[in-house]
């Protein structure tokens, strides 16, 4: 008899130890769970709302009973404290009369898509301790479940009767890791023994995995990397590993979390590549932070630049395809760092050393000279020894021009004017007997830089730059 008692006692202690071990494991999983839904404390007759943090504000979730029959009543917060269920505004409950088929459906809707990292349900029937209902999940797929005194699967739960017949508050289940971003899901209740759901408490933890993470849209040809740690502290890897910004469009990138975290399944994020380079910019403002600006054609600046850090080459950077024009009013402070150079929309901002800038300008001047060589290169910047320098008296304005450009001289007359594109193609030419003023309509020309060639009466050749907006 004593031996039998010892065996029973050993089994009881072993069972208790195993339960304690299981509880520790459950709690260790809880340690990596995420943000609880905070439910409103007001009581509704057919629904309740809750909030969850999203980028410094809140997402909204609504839980609504739909379908035929008398709706169940919502109580928030639920007046219980059972294992994985928490009290206060982290828990809400449904309560209502039994024997009212058909059962209702409970629908959850989220304003910002979430991954459900943990979903808890507990029976709070205070009269007979029964879990008198069964249900399936619709629109959400879990990959882990834990339950006590009921049969739960990743798809739902099955009613199993009294546990124990004389007790109450004994049945609960927890589902983890929904493995998909969802905006909505439904608990589809089923009648069991002609009973509908009566008294249940719910709490839920969620993660908005890409909250605060820069997933674009990215500019074409920019340099873009994806973070290995996303929201909720989840770490992992991306496939593809880097963003391909060479093609405009929307493409799927998959984040696979590392093992042992609240999210274990791969999550797919759409990433969009756009052409975000606009042609021009005119700016007149005070800049006291790091600024990067690029345009496909030109930038005109009257900015006051006050930013510069102790890091070499860390400053304000402007670049544009044709020119960066620093107009009266542009000022750099004594400790400011500023760089401007010719380069179209690349998404790269290098605070270039002076030698690099000079070489870039020399390359541009060289390309202009090569264009001029395409016709009468022997006349390029031709001057006559012994004659006064009249180059300053030949004007082309306005610069830049939109429609009408005027060519005029003060101390000399000319009899030929031509305009050449930067690639050397002649797009305008006019010969006349003698003049000191000419207007040309360039409204139909493409935006860009052109060379104006003026030949005077005595054969001197002068070149002027023309910029078309």
C-alpha positions as CSV (number, residue, x, y, z in Angstrom):
1,X,0.0,0.0,0.0
2,X,2.8,2.3,0.9
3,X,4.5,1.5,-2.3
4,X,1.3,2.3,-4.3
5,X,1.0,5.7,-2.4
6,X,4.6,6.5,-3.3
7,X,4.0,5.7,-7.0
8,X,0.9,7.9,-7.0
9,X,2.7,10.7,-5.3
10,X,5.7,10.4,-7.7
11,X,3.3,10.5,-10.7
12,X,1.6,13.6,-9.2
13,X,4.9,15.3,-8.6
14,X,6.2,14.3,-12.0
15,X,3.0,15.7,-13.6
16,X,3.3,18.9,-11.6
17,X,7.0,19.2,-12.6
18,X,6.1,18.6,-16.3
19,X,3.3,21.3,-16.1
20,X,5.8,23.7,-14.5
21,X,8.3,23.0,-17.3
22,X,5.6,23.5,-19.9
23,X,4.6,26.7,-18.2
24,X,8.2,28.0,-18.3
25,X,8.4,27.1,-22.0
26,X,5.2,29.0,-22.7
27,X,6.4,31.9,-20.7
28,X,9.7,31.9,-22.6
29,X,7.8,32.1,-25.8
30,X,5.7,34.9,-24.3
31,X,9.0,36.8,-23.8
32,X,9.4,37.2,-27.5
33,X,5.7,38.1,-28.1
34,X,4.9,41.6,-29.2
35,X,2.5,44.4,-28.6
36,X,-0.9,43.8,-27.0
37,X,-4.0,45.2,-28.5
38,X,-5.4,47.8,-26.2
39,X,-9.2,47.6,-26.2
40,X,-11.6,50.4,-25.4
41,X,-13.2,50.2,-22.0
42,X,-16.7,51.2,-23.3
43,X,-19.2,48.4,-23.7
44,X,-20.8,47.8,-27.1
45,X,-23.7,45.6,-28.1
46,X,-22.3,44.2,-31.3
47,X,-18.6,45.3,-31.4
48,X,-15.6,46.7,-29.7
49,X,-12.6,48.7,-30.9
50,X,-8.9,48.6,-30.0
51,X,-5.6,50.2,-30.9
52,X,-2.1,49.2,-31.6
53,X,1.0,51.4,-32.1
54,X,2.0,52.3,-35.7
55,X,4.8,54.7,-36.5
56,X,4.2,56.9,-33.5
57,X,0.4,56.9,-33.8
58,X,-2.2,54.1,-33.6
59,X,-3.7,51.5,-35.9
60,X,-7.4,50.6,-35.2
61,X,-8.8,47.2,-34.9
62,X,-12.6,46.5,-34.7
63,X,-14.1,43.2,-33.5
64,X,-17.7,42.9,-34.7
65,X,-20.3,40.2,-34.4
66,X,-22.1,39.5,-37.6
67,X,-24.8,37.1,-38.9
68,X,-28.3,36.1,-37.9
69,X,-29.6,35.7,-34.5
70,X,-29.4,37.7,-31.3
71,X,-26.0,39.3,-31.1
72,X,-23.8,38.5,-28.1
73,X,-22.8,41.2,-25.7
74,X,-19.3,42.6,-25.4
75,X,-17.7,43.2,-22.1
76,X,-14.5,45.2,-22.0
77,X,-12.3,44.7,-20.1
78,X,-12.9,41.0,-19.2
79,X,-13.0,40.5,-15.4
80,X,-10.5,37.5,-15.4
81,X,-6.9,36.7,-14.9
82,X,-6.2,33.2,-16.3
83,X,-2.8,32.0,-17.3
84,X,-2.0,33.6,-20.7
85,X,-5.1,35.9,-20.6
86,X,-4.4,39.4,-19.2
87,X,-6.8,41.7,-17.4
88,X,-7.6,45.4,-17.9
89,X,-7.8,47.0,-21.3
90,X,-5.7,44.2,-22.9
91,X,-8.6,41.8,-22.7
92,X,-12.2,41.9,-23.9
93,X,-14.9,39.3,-23.6
94,X,-18.1,38.2,-25.3
95,X,-21.0,37.1,-23.2
96,X,-24.6,36.2,-23.9
97,X,-27.4,33.6,-23.4
98,X,-26.9,30.0,-24.4
99,X,-29.1,28.0,-26.8
100,X,-29.4,30.7,-29.4
101,X,-28.4,29.0,-32.7
102,X,-27.3,29.9,-35.2
103,X,-24.0,31.0,-33.7
104,X,-22.5,34.3,-34.6
105,X,-19.2,35.1,-36.4
106,X,-16.7,37.4,-34.8
107,X,-14.9,39.5,-37.4
108,X,-11.6,41.4,-36.8
109,X,-10.6,44.3,-39.1
110,X,-7.3,46.2,-38.9
111,X,-6.6,49.6,-40.5
112,X,-2.9,48.7,-40.8
113,X,-1.9,45.1,-41.8
114,X,-0.5,43.0,-38.9
115,X,1.1,39.7,-38.2
116,X,-0.7,38.1,-35.2
117,X,2.1,36.9,-32.9
118,X,-0.2,35.6,-30.2
119,X,-4.0,35.1,-29.9
120,X,-5.5,34.0,-26.6
121,X,-9.0,32.7,-25.8
122,X,-10.3,31.5,-22.4
123,X,-13.6,30.2,-21.2
124,X,-15.1,32.4,-18.5
125,X,-18.4,30.6,-18.1
126,X,-18.8,30.9,-14.3
127,X,-21.6,28.4,-13.9
128,X,-20.5,25.0,-15.1
129,X,-17.0,25.4,-16.5
130,X,-17.9,24.2,-20.0
131,X,-16.2,25.3,-23.2
132,X,-19.5,24.9,-25.0
133,X,-18.4,26.0,-28.5
134,X,-16.2,25.1,-31.4
135,X,-14.9,27.4,-34.2
136,X,-12.6,27.7,-37.1
137,X,-10.3,30.6,-38.2
138,X,-11.1,32.1,-41.6
139,X,-8.6,34.4,-43.3
140,X,-5.7,33.7,-41.0
141,X,-3.4,30.7,-40.7
142,X,-1.4,30.0,-37.5
143,X,1.6,27.7,-37.2
144,X,1.6,27.0,-33.5
145,X,-1.0,26.3,-30.8
146,X,-1.0,25.6,-27.0
147,X,-4.1,24.6,-25.1
148,X,-5.4,23.3,-21.7
149,X,-8.6,21.2,-21.3
150,X,-9.6,21.6,-24.9
151,X,-8.6,20.4,-28.3
152,X,-7.0,23.2,-30.4
153,X,-5.4,23.0,-33.8
154,X,-3.8,25.7,-35.9
155,X,-7.2,26.0,-37.6
156,X,-9.4,26.4,-34.5
157,X,-10.8,24.6,-31.4
158,X,-13.2,21.8,-30.7
159,X,-15.6,21.7,-27.7
160,X,-14.7,18.9,-25.3
161,X,-17.1,19.3,-22.4
162,X,-16.5,19.9,-18.6
163,X,-12.9,20.2,-17.3
164,X,-13.5,19.5,-14.5
165,X,-17.2,19.1,-14.0
166,X,-17.2,21.0,-10.8
167,X,-14.7,23.7,-11.7
168,X,-14.7,26.8,-13.9
169,X,-12.1,29.0,-15.6
170,X,-10.1,26.0,-16.7
171,X,-10.2,26.0,-20.5
172,X,-7.9,28.2,-22.5
173,X,-5.9,28.2,-25.8
174,X,-3.2,30.2,-27.4
175,X,-2.3,30.5,-31.1
176,X,1.0,31.9,-32.3
177,X,2.4,33.4,-35.5
178,X,-0.1,34.0,-38.2
179,X,2.6,33.8,-40.9
180,X,0.9,36.3,-43.1
181,X,0.1,40.0,-43.1
182,X,-3.6,40.4,-42.7
183,X,-6.2,43.2,-42.7
184,X,-9.1,41.0,-41.5
185,X,-9.9,37.5,-40.2
186,X,-13.0,35.8,-38.8
187,X,-13.7,33.3,-36.0
188,X,-16.4,31.1,-37.6
189,X,-18.4,29.7,-34.7
190,X,-20.0,26.3,-34.9
191,X,-22.8,25.0,-32.7
192,X,-22.0,22.2,-30.4
193,X,-24.7,20.2,-28.7
194,X,-27.1,23.0,-29.8
195,X,-25.1,25.6,-27.8
196,X,-23.5,28.7,-29.1
197,X,-20.6,30.6,-27.7
198,X,-21.4,32.0,-24.3
199,X,-18.6,33.4,-22.2
200,X,-15.2,33.8,-23.7
201,X,-12.3,36.2,-23.1
202,X,-9.8,37.3,-25.8
203,X,-6.5,39.0,-25.9
204,X,-4.2,39.5,-28.9
205,X,-0.6,40.6,-29.6
206,X,0.4,41.9,-33.0
207,X,3.4,43.2,-34.9
208,X,3.4,45.6,-37.8
209,X,6.6,44.1,-39.2
210,X,7.5,46.9,-41.7
211,X,6.4,49.8,-39.5
212,X,9.0,52.6,-39.7
213,X,11.1,50.6,-42.2
214,X,12.0,52.4,-45.5
215,X,10.6,50.1,-48.2
216,X,10.5,52.8,-50.8
217,X,9.4,53.9,-53.2
218,X,13.0,54.2,-54.3
219,X,14.3,56.4,-57.0
220,X,15.6,54.7,-60.2
221,X,19.4,54.1,-60.2
222,X,19.6,55.0,-56.5
223,X,21.6,53.0,-54.0
224,X,19.1,51.3,-51.7
225,X,19.7,48.6,-49.0
226,X,17.2,46.7,-46.9
227,X,17.5,46.5,-43.1
228,X,18.3,43.1,-41.4
229,X,16.2,44.2,-38.4
230,X,12.6,45.1,-39.0
231,X,9.9,46.3,-36.5
232,X,9.4,44.5,-33.2
233,X,13.1,43.7,-33.2
234,X,12.7,40.8,-35.7
235,X,16.0,40.0,-37.4
236,X,16.5,38.1,-40.6
237,X,17.5,38.2,-44.3
238,X,16.1,39.5,-47.5
239,X,15.7,37.8,-50.9
240,X,16.8,39.4,-53.1
241,X,19.4,40.7,-50.7
242,X,19.6,44.2,-52.3
243,X,17.1,46.4,-54.1
244,X,17.4,46.5,-57.9
245,X,16.7,50.1,-58.7
246,X,17.6,49.9,-62.4
247,X,14.1,49.1,-63.6
248,X,10.9,51.1,-62.8
249,X,8.0,49.0,-61.4
250,X,6.8,47.1,-58.3
251,X,8.6,43.9,-57.3
252,X,8.2,41.5,-54.3
253,X,11.0,41.1,-51.8
254,X,10.8,38.4,-49.1
255,X,12.0,38.8,-45.5
256,X,12.8,35.5,-43.7
257,X,13.1,35.9,-39.9
258,X,15.8,34.1,-38.0
259,X,14.8,31.1,-35.9
260,X,13.3,31.5,-32.4
261,X,11.4,34.7,-32.8
262,X,7.8,35.8,-32.5
263,X,7.6,35.7,-36.3
264,X,9.0,32.6,-38.0
265,X,7.5,32.6,-41.4
266,X,8.8,34.6,-44.5
267,X,6.9,37.8,-45.1
268,X,6.6,39.4,-48.5
269,X,6.8,43.2,-49.1
270,X,6.2,45.0,-52.4
271,X,8.9,47.5,-53.3
272,X,8.3,50.1,-56.0
273,X,11.0,51.8,-58.1
274,X,10.0,55.2,-59.6
275,X,11.6,58.0,-61.7
276,X,11.6,60.7,-59.0
277,X,14.0,63.1,-60.7
278,X,12.3,66.3,-61.8
279,X,13.8,68.7,-64.3
280,X,14.5,71.9,-62.4
281,X,14.7,73.5,-59.0
282,X,14.8,77.2,-57.8
283,X,15.5,77.5,-54.1
284,X,16.0,80.5,-51.7
285,X,16.1,79.3,-48.1
286,X,18.3,78.9,-45.1
287,X,19.7,75.4,-44.8
288,X,21.0,74.3,-41.4
289,X,20.8,70.5,-41.9
290,X,22.3,68.0,-44.4
291,X,20.5,68.4,-47.7
292,X,21.0,66.4,-50.9
293,X,19.4,67.8,-54.1
294,X,19.5,66.6,-57.7
295,X,17.8,67.7,-61.0
296,X,17.9,66.3,-64.5
297,X,18.5,69.8,-66.1
298,X,19.4,72.6,-63.6
299,X,19.4,74.0,-60.1
300,X,19.3,77.7,-59.3
301,X,20.2,78.6,-55.8
302,X,19.9,81.7,-53.6
303,X,20.2,79.6,-50.5
304,X,22.1,80.5,-47.3
305,X,24.1,77.3,-46.4
306,X,24.9,77.0,-42.7
307,X,25.4,73.2,-42.4
308,X,28.7,71.5,-42.1
309,X,29.9,68.7,-39.7
310,X,33.2,67.7,-38.3
311,X,33.2,64.7,-40.7
312,X,35.4,65.6,-43.8
313,X,33.3,66.0,-46.9
314,X,30.0,66.0,-45.0
315,X,27.9,68.9,-46.3
316,X,25.2,70.1,-48.6
317,X,25.4,68.7,-52.1
318,X,23.7,69.8,-55.3
319,X,24.1,68.3,-58.8
320,X,22.2,68.7,-62.0
321,X,22.5,67.5,-65.6
322,X,23.3,70.9,-67.2
323,X,24.2,73.4,-64.6
324,X,24.0,74.5,-60.9
325,X,23.6,78.3,-60.8
326,X,24.5,80.2,-57.6
327,X,22.7,83.5,-57.9
328,X,23.0,86.7,-55.8
329,X,21.9,85.9,-52.3
330,X,23.6,82.6,-52.2
331,X,25.9,82.5,-49.1
332,X,27.9,79.8,-47.3
333,X,28.6,80.2,-43.6
334,X,32.1,80.2,-42.1
335,X,31.7,76.5,-41.0
336,X,29.5,75.3,-43.9
337,X,30.4,72.6,-46.4
338,X,28.9,72.9,-49.9
339,X,29.5,71.1,-53.2
340,X,27.9,71.6,-56.6
341,X,28.8,69.8,-59.8
342,X,27.4,68.6,-63.2
343,X,25.6,65.2,-62.9
344,X,22.1,64.1,-63.6
345,X,19.8,62.1,-61.4
346,X,21.8,59.2,-60.0
347,X,20.9,59.2,-56.4
348,X,24.6,59.5,-55.5
349,X,25.7,62.5,-53.6
350,X,29.5,62.8,-53.3
351,X,31.2,65.7,-51.6
352,X,33.8,65.8,-54.3
353,X,37.3,67.2,-53.9
354,X,38.2,70.3,-56.0
355,X,40.4,68.3,-58.4
356,X,37.4,66.1,-59.3
357,X,35.2,69.1,-59.9
358,X,37.8,70.8,-62.0
359,X,38.2,67.8,-64.2
360,X,34.5,67.5,-64.6
361,X,34.3,71.1,-65.8
362,X,37.2,70.6,-68.1
363,X,35.4,67.6,-69.6
364,X,32.3,69.7,-70.3
365,X,34.4,72.6,-71.8
366,X,36.2,70.0,-73.9
367,X,32.8,68.6,-75.2
368,X,31.7,72.2,-76.1
369,X,34.9,72.8,-78.0
370,X,34.6,69.5,-79.8
371,X,31.1,70.5,-80.9
372,X,32.3,73.8,-82.2
373,X,35.1,72.1,-84.1
374,X,32.4,70.3,-86.2
375,X,32.1,73.5,-88.2
376,X,34.9,75.8,-88.9
377,X,37.0,74.9,-86.0
378,X,39.6,77.2,-87.3
379,X,37.3,80.1,-86.5
380,X,36.9,79.0,-82.8
381,X,37.5,82.0,-80.6
382,X,39.2,83.7,-83.5
383,X,40.7,87.1,-82.7
384,X,42.7,89.7,-84.7
385,X,45.9,91.0,-83.3
386,X,46.1,94.7,-82.8
387,X,42.3,95.1,-82.7
388,X,40.5,96.1,-79.5
389,X,38.9,93.3,-77.4
390,X,35.2,93.6,-78.1
391,X,34.2,90.3,-76.6
392,X,32.5,91.9,-73.6
393,X,30.2,93.9,-75.9
394,X,28.5,90.9,-77.4
395,X,25.5,89.8,-75.3
396,X,23.0,86.8,-75.4
397,X,20.1,87.2,-73.0
398,X,18.1,86.3,-71.0
399,X,20.0,83.3,-69.6
400,X,18.3,81.0,-69.2
401,X,15.6,81.7,-71.8
402,X,12.1,80.2,-72.3
403,X,11.0,81.5,-75.7
404,X,12.7,84.6,-77.1
405,X,16.5,85.1,-76.8
406,X,18.1,88.3,-78.0
407,X,21.6,88.7,-79.4
408,X,23.0,92.3,-79.4
409,X,26.3,94.2,-79.6
410,X,27.4,97.6,-78.6
411,X,30.6,98.4,-80.5
412,X,30.5,96.0,-83.5
413,X,28.0,94.8,-86.1
414,X,27.5,91.2,-87.2
415,X,26.2,89.5,-90.3
416,X,25.8,85.8,-89.3
417,X,24.3,84.0,-86.3
418,X,24.0,80.3,-85.8
419,X,22.9,78.1,-82.9
420,X,24.4,74.7,-82.3
421,X,23.2,71.9,-80.0
422,X,25.7,70.5,-77.5
423,X,26.1,67.4,-79.8
424,X,27.2,69.6,-82.7
425,X,24.0,69.7,-84.6
426,X,23.2,73.1,-86.2
427,X,19.6,74.0,-85.4
428,X,19.5,77.7,-86.5
429,X,21.4,79.9,-88.9
430,X,20.7,83.4,-90.3
431,X,22.8,85.6,-92.7
432,X,22.1,89.3,-93.2
433,X,23.9,92.4,-94.5
434,X,24.6,94.0,-91.1
435,X,23.0,94.2,-87.7
436,X,23.7,94.8,-84.0
437,X,20.5,93.2,-82.7
438,X,18.7,89.9,-83.4
439,X,15.8,88.1,-81.7
440,X,15.4,84.3,-82.1
441,X,12.4,82.3,-81.0
442,X,13.7,79.1,-79.3
443,X,10.3,78.1,-77.7
444,X,10.3,74.8,-79.8
445,X,13.8,73.8,-78.8
446,X,14.4,71.1,-76.2
447,X,15.6,72.2,-72.8
448,X,19.4,72.2,-72.5
449,X,22.6,73.9,-73.3
450,X,23.4,75.4,-76.8
451,X,26.2,77.3,-78.4
452,X,25.5,80.6,-80.1
453,X,28.1,81.5,-82.8
454,X,28.3,85.1,-83.9
455,X,30.5,86.2,-86.9
456,X,31.1,90.0,-87.1
457,X,31.5,92.1,-90.2
458,X,35.3,91.9,-90.1
459,X,35.3,88.1,-89.7
460,X,35.8,87.8,-85.9
461,X,34.0,84.7,-84.4
462,X,32.6,84.7,-80.9
463,X,30.8,81.9,-79.0
464,X,28.2,82.4,-76.3
465,X,26.4,79.8,-74.2
466,X,22.6,79.6,-74.4
467,X,20.5,77.8,-71.8
468,X,16.9,76.8,-72.7
469,X,14.5,76.1,-69.9
